[in-house]
Amino acid sequence: MSAEFKSHVLMRDEKGFFGIAFKRLILAAVAGGLAYSVSRFGALGAAIPLGIGVALLVLVMSGTRGGLPLWQRLLLRGRGSLLLAAGRDPGSLPAQVAVSLELPVDLMRLDGAVVFAPPQSGVEVDMREWVTFARASEADADDGLVFVDAPMQEVTR
């Protein structure tokens, strides 16, 4: 059984130019203009190429895939690689860098007995109020899978 979900139902994606969202274009333009303004103080001849380069870099790094921008995916990939390298060899340079950045190296070691342990609080799951359907379009019908207290019990709705 699976549910059909439409991604970004509550988020309206407005396009600007060449399929790039308008807010990304504005962010890139502002970052490029700021880089141009700041670089005019130090390197007058390189101000225009630096401003254009920063604008293009911001435009590329803010591109999303799966809801995450590229800069965040790269940051999380680097953090994960550092944690994996530190977990493989606790005395290595990546382990020292992970400790200095206060990254929890124990996160990469999964213990099945801890991860899949039943809840300790004694929470009881009651599924009697749930009705399950094979497809979302069947929700209007009254013939879904219903959990009852005892076999052959009437279902009242």
C-alpha positions in Angstrom: 0.0 0.0 0.0 1.3 3.4 -0.8 0.1 7.0 -0.7 0.4 9.4 -3.6 1.8 12.7 -2.6 2.4 15.8 -4.6 5.6 17.6 -3.6 5.6 21.2 -2.6 1.8 21.4 -2.5 1.8 24.5 -0.2 4.7 26.2 -2.0 4.1 28.1 -5.2 7.2 28.2 -7.5 7.3 31.4 -9.5 9.6 31.3 -12.5 11.7 34.2 -13.5 14.0 33.7 -16.4 15.1 30.4 -18.1 13.3 28.4 -15.4 15.2 30.0 -12.6 13.1 31.3 -9.7 13.0 35.1 -9.4 14.1 35.1 -5.8 17.3 33.3 -6.8 18.0 35.8 -9.6 17.5 38.7 -7.1 19.8 37.0 -4.6 22.5 36.5 -7.2 22.2 40.1 -8.4 22.4 41.5 -4.9 25.4 39.3 -4.0 27.2 40.2 -7.3 26.5 43.9 -6.8 27.8 43.7 -3.2 31.0 41.9 -4.3 31.5 44.5 -7.1 31.0 47.4 -4.6 33.4 45.9 -2.0 36.1 44.9 -4.6 36.2 48.4 -6.1 38.0 49.5 -2.9 40.9 47.1 -3.3 41.1 45.9 -6.9 39.5 48.3 -9.3 40.4 46.3 -12.5 39.0 43.1 -11.2 35.7 44.5 -9.8 33.5 43.7 -12.7 34.7 40.1 -13.3 34.6 39.4 -9.5 31.0 40.7 -9.3 29.9 38.6 -12.2 31.7 35.6 -10.9 30.1 35.9 -7.4 26.7 36.4 -9.0 27.1 33.2 -11.1 28.5 31.3 -8.1 25.5 32.3 -5.9 23.1 31.4 -8.7 24.6 27.9 -9.0 25.0 27.3 -5.3 21.4 28.2 -4.6 19.9 25.7 -7.0 17.7 23.2 -5.2 17.4 19.5 -5.7 15.1 17.6 -3.4 14.4 20.7 -1.4 18.0 21.4 -0.4 20.2 24.0 -2.1 23.6 22.9 -3.5 25.7 24.7 -0.8 23.8 22.8 1.9 24.1 19.4 0.1 27.9 20.0 -0.2 28.1 21.0 3.4 26.2 17.9 4.6 28.3 15.7 2.3 31.5 17.1 3.7 30.3 16.7 7.3 29.2 13.1 6.6 32.5 12.2 4.9 34.4 13.7 7.8 32.4 11.7 10.4 32.8 8.5 8.4 36.6 9.0 8.1 36.8 9.8 11.8 34.8 6.7 12.7 37.0 4.4 10.6 40.2 5.6 12.2 39.8 7.4 15.5 43.5 8.5 15.6 43.6 10.2 12.2 43.6 13.8 11.2 39.9 13.8 10.2 39.1 12.5 13.7 41.0 15.3 15.2 39.2 17.8 13.0 35.9 16.3 13.9 36.7 16.6 17.6 37.8 20.2 17.2 34.6 21.0 15.4 32.7 19.2 18.2 31.0 16.8 15.7 29.6 13.7 17.4 31.6 10.8 15.9 29.3 8.3 17.7 26.5 9.2 15.2 28.1 7.1 12.5 28.1 3.9 14.6 24.6 2.4 14.6 23.7 -0.2 17.2 20.7 -2.3 16.0 19.7 -3.1 19.6 19.4 0.6 20.4 17.9 1.8 17.1 15.2 -0.9 16.9 14.5 -1.2 20.6 10.8 -1.0 21.6 9.7 2.2 23.5 10.5 2.1 27.2 7.6 4.3 28.2 5.0 1.6 27.8 3.2 3.4 25.0 0.4 1.2 23.6 -0.5 1.7 20.0 -4.3 1.8 19.4 -5.1 1.5 15.7 -8.8 1.0 16.1 -9.6 4.5 14.8 -7.5 4.1 11.7 -9.0 3.2 8.3 -6.4 2.3 5.6 -7.0 2.4 1.8 -4.9 1.1 -1.0 -5.2 4.3 -3.0 -6.0 7.8 -1.9 -8.9 8.0 -4.3 -10.7 5.2 -2.4 -11.1 7.4 0.7 -14.6 8.3 -0.4 -15.7 4.6 -0.3 -16.5 2.8 2.9 -14.6 -0.4 2.2 -11.1 0.3 3.6 -9.1 -1.8 6.0 -10.4 -1.2 9.5 -8.8 -2.4 12.7 -11.4 -3.8 15.2 -11.2 -5.0 18.8 -12.3 -8.6 18.2 -13.0 -10.8 15.2 -16.4 -10.6 13.6 -17.2 -7.4 15.3 -19.5 -4.8 13.6 -17.8 -1.6 12.5 -19.7 1.5 13.4 -18.8 4.8 11.8 
